[in-house]
Amino acid sequence: MSAPFLPADPSRPAPPAYPYGSGSFARVRYRFPWKALLFVLGGLALAVLAAGLAGGFSYREIAAVPLPQAPAVRHGESARLALQIAAQEPRGTAIAVDTIANRLYLLHDGSVVREAVCSTGTGGILEDPATGRRWVFETPRGVHRVQQKIKSPVWNKPDWAFVEDGVPIPKNAAERMDTYSLGDYALYLGGGYLIHGTLYQRLLGRSVTHGCVRLGDADLEAVYKAATIGTRVYIY
Amino acid sequence: MSGRRRTAGTAILALLLVAAAPVRPPGERARAGSLAAELGAARSHQLYLLLDPRTPALDLKVDGILLRRFPVESALFGRSRLAGGEDAFPAYAYTLVSQLDEPERPKIPIQAPATEPAAPPEPGAKPGFDPHHANPAVSPASEDLLARAPTHFRLRFDPALDVSILGEAGVANLPGRLWRTRHRLIEGWEALFLRLRGQTVPPRVVLYLTPQDARRLFLALLPKIRLVLVAP
């Protein structure tokens, strides 16, 4: 009752070869879906990129951006305001100190009349290992005024001077007095900061001080003579 | 009847006065607004920044005196696509509100106390002064404060304005352009994140400076420093 044997028909195409091998036992191989993974990852990358672009900033040249609409102004208002700004400039002497370039500028009526090499604060930190106290040796930026003019200044050495030298802090106040380190003149700016002279003139132009501004002898004398009590000192 | 005549006469007179009044062009009004903002900053007797979009340059000033100019290679104004709103500066004067990161500070070494007796003083030397004694405050690290300051930072001002300082002027090659594109994308994601959290995305000014100027500017910043826009 079996099916009758039929001879092969040469006009019919041969059946495709079995892809997983031949024989009685066919192996089934697992194929990692690389294409699907690439598709998903590419989609994610595009989504992230699109999110960045969507939230991104559209930039234009700043010069083309409109300024706020000011209220109506009177005739000559701009000239009047410009004059008022100019009137804010200090008359007479002012001092500007560039703490990065270590330069001091003596100004008169807003113009530089003398430029001097100075030394300003290191910006470093000193820590007392015994007590844990910390000092930051930075020249205070901002606007100050000359509060005192001192001839032959005496330095009342603070605690950090002894801590830095690794010596005990004296209990006797007389041991703190230093009559030679500050030079011949000093201008007191408040907060313990001075413009003064130095024994270390070779270090002028470098940031080496504990926050004061050090000047060479000739420059110090010129600045001392030009400044008065109340002279503005701009430190930047 | 006389009342109508009087009303008509008053109206005609008013029209004539309005027509005769000098017209203030928008540029003049902008200039006056900008100068008024600078006058306010100068009267504070504090350091302030002046951004001139036309030059472009960022000036550090006080009392109307120019202390230092930071030349700007390129200045851009941007607004997030998500933020909407008008593409204009919100105000003439701004106040810095972002916290300034403290620069990394070098540690001052403590001197070892002298164990040997001091040498006899040189002739003519001031008492107590040892010319061979190195200044204790001098350390190579102290020269690095500028080098340690960041070249890329962002400042937030009030009214809402972000100012990005990018110390990469002169970088116009392909890696530089790719770097800037990467920066833009990060900005976009940040803006998207802000928006998703329901926060507003402030407009942004991007200033490209040299790395040295960017570091120098960072060290010149003070808390609550004012920024004033200059009108032409």
Interface residues (C-beta under 8 A of the other chain):
Chain A: V48 L49 A51 G52 L53 A54 G55 G56 F57 S58 Y59 R60 E61 I62 A63 V65 P66 L67 P68 Q69 A70 P71 A72 V73 H75 E77 S78 L81 A82 Q84 I85 A86 Q88 E89 P90 A94 A96 D98 T99 I100 L107 G110 T122 G123 G124 I125 L126 E127 P129 V136 F137 R141 G142 V143 V163 E164 D165 G166 V167 D178 Y180 S181 L199 Y200 L203 R206 S207 V208 T209 H210 R232 Y234 Y236
Chain B: P22 R24 P26 E28 R29 A30 R31 A32 G33 S34 L35 A36 E38 L39 A42 R43 H45 Q46 L47 P53 R54 P56 L60 V62 D63 G64 I65 L67 R68 A75 L76 F77 G78 R79 S80 R81 L82 D87 A88 F89 P90 A91 Y92 P103 R105 P106 K107 I108 I110 Q111 A112 P113 K126 P127 G128 F129 P131 N135 P136 A137 V138 S139 A141 S142 E143 L145 L146 R184 L185 I186 E187 G188 W189 E190 A191 L192 F193 R195 V201 R204 V205 V206 R216 L219 A220 L222 L229 A231
